[in-house]
Amino acid sequence: MKHLLRLSNVLLLACMSLFVLSCDDDDEGNPPDMEEMGTNIVVTAQNTEALSSLVAALSKADENADSDLIGTLSADGSFTVFAPTNDAFTALLNSLDGYDSLDDFDTEEEKALLGMILKYHVVAGTAAASTDLSEGQEITTVQGETVTVSLSGGVFISDATDTDAEVVMADVENTNGIVHVIDKVLLPQAVIDALNGEEEAMDDLVEIVVATESLSSLEAAVLKANLATTLQADGPFTVFAPTEDAFVALLDVLGDDYNSLEDFDTEAEIALLRDILLYHVVPAEVLAADLAAGTVATALMDNSIEVIASGETFVIGDASETNANITATDIMATNGVAHTIDKVLLPQSAIDFVASLNMKNIVEIAQETDDLSLLVDALIKANAGLVDTLSGDGPFTVFAPTNAAFAALLEALGDDYNSLEDFDTEAEIDLLVDILTYHVVSGTAAFSTDLTDGQMLNTVSEDMLTVDLTGGVFIADATDTPAAVTTADVEASNGVVHIIDKVLLPQAAVDFVASLQTPNIVELAQSVDDLSLLVDALIQADAGLVDALSGEGPFTVFAPTNAAFAALLDSLGDAYNSLADFDTPEEKELLAGILTYHVVSGAAVASTDLTNGQVITTLQTETITVDLSSGVQLDDKTDTNANVTGADNEASNGIVHIVDKVLLPQATLDALHN
């Protein structure tokens, strides 16, 4: 096996044995054996004995399938070539252990190394005469690195070593460029690094990353994403390797939750890191000299990077608006090549991820939107974990009512609901939770463009909403009035918010609102003039019946008219001219017994629910019997039935049937006859 020696001292001796081309006056500056003008650079070299080693080197490098230096330098164009003499190549070979001739460059890697050396002698795009050169001028070569011009005491070309090459014959013109013959083989830094490497075989790409201090974060990322085995495969690969500073900049963009690569700890984050790294890998060997403007496919499927011309070099474009600069080129590996860059390249999936980190979640959006402050208050008031839920992963679609929408709801609820604080009973808070969850669709972020006319949306409350796209975007609830989407598609990190102009009401809320607008039994009696004596009787009895019949119920009440009470008083004789005459405790108790005989507790029984002969137990504990033989009549303990003259008057806590007679239980009859 050949061993490559360090060149730091050896190359200093090389110039002692260099061949310097001589020229006599009769040649007028032409090098020995140079043919007359009319040939290209390769033919000129082939016809010049002192450049035979250069020709041999070109042929040897072109034995690699991906190399065509002879073809390139024979083609039309404009090249400047610094052509080393045979003695220059001999000096190079003498400095290398195991390389007695150019034939010893016999492996694919060694031929590639030789190709890099040769490309370092070629400048493309210009034919620079010696008079065009200036002191300190830096010239970028096809290999990608630069050489520097020195004009002190002659024309000298500085490479990456400590020894300059002298131009011993300048300005040899050809059909496709100009040749300057030099007395030393120029060496770029990439070749020196390769020659000064370990005596063992060249490192693979992962080993290069591990051994390079400025790529320590890339190393950590490769290990974190479990890609080491992939990048140690045969390849060839080209890796655009972000430096330490590039990763620091990425973490800074990601925010406080990402202080190191260790913070990529969820399955999704590690998958994203893997995608980012694969986006830096091109499944082919692309040296600096091979770079050309255009789109290049990466190892991340369906994702490409852009090679973009920038002056005399190139930058790399990703899915972001910031390009990456190439900071070092042609770091050769056994399975490809690496170029360092100053930015982590981001595919679209990473751009979307970064955008999501900077995006607010649904609750944060609501908190930052002044016109949704009552929605936030409602979520807090409900105290059902909705704030935490809507701050979670989602995705959710939320229809968010404005403050005006909540104000309109409170107004519709009446005087007892002046603010959300008035939802203070367990039943009212449960209702508020039902209303709020009716505004949430879980499992999807449905943007307005995803909605279709007539689409049914299943909400978290399990009640359905309907989409109406007639003349805008409207959301229909259990009422007759749909909500209009006034601001659509407010994107959140965990879903989407559509702002609406109305609080959506499920059927339970509609029923609740209706119950608030319906009077209770006492209020109903108070509103009917012909039941004023019934109201007076409830008050006179002083038995808590007003409060009881204003309560939740449900109750069925058979309500005697004023005429019915007048008939009762008339039947009782001169001692009872008005209800005020029930003034002793015993008489009040008697009156309470009569009134409770008109009340059925625990059910709101409509007239259509009554059956002929049905026996109904009253709150007083005695029964009445239903007679449907001629209308709806009620049989009490007297011989005269009461007729239902006004049936099915609904109250919020039951139902009232107006009757034309005061019903009397047996206990009352017994008391009156004693």
Salt bridges, closest charged atoms under 4 A:
GLU63 OE1 - LYS60 NZ 3.46
GLU63 OE1 - LYS111 NZ 2.85
ASP103 OD1 - LYS60 NZ 3.85
ASP106 OD1 - LYS2 NZ 3.13
GLU110 OE1 - LYS2 NZ 3.46
ASP159 OD2 - LYS184 NZ 2.49
ASP171 OD1 - HIS180 ND1 3.76
GLU199 OE1 - HIS3 ND1 3.85
GLU262 OE1 - LYS224 NZ 3.40
ASP290 OD1 - LYS119 NZ 3.94
ASP318 OD2 - LYS343 NZ 2.37
ASP330 OD1 - HIS339 ND1 3.96
GLU368 OE2 - LYS360 NZ 3.66
GLU421 OE1 - LYS381 NZ 3.29
ASP477 OD2 - LYS502 NZ 2.40
ASP489 OD1 - HIS498 ND1 3.79
ASP636 OD2 - LYS661 NZ 2.47
ASP648 OD1 - HIS657 ND1 3.70
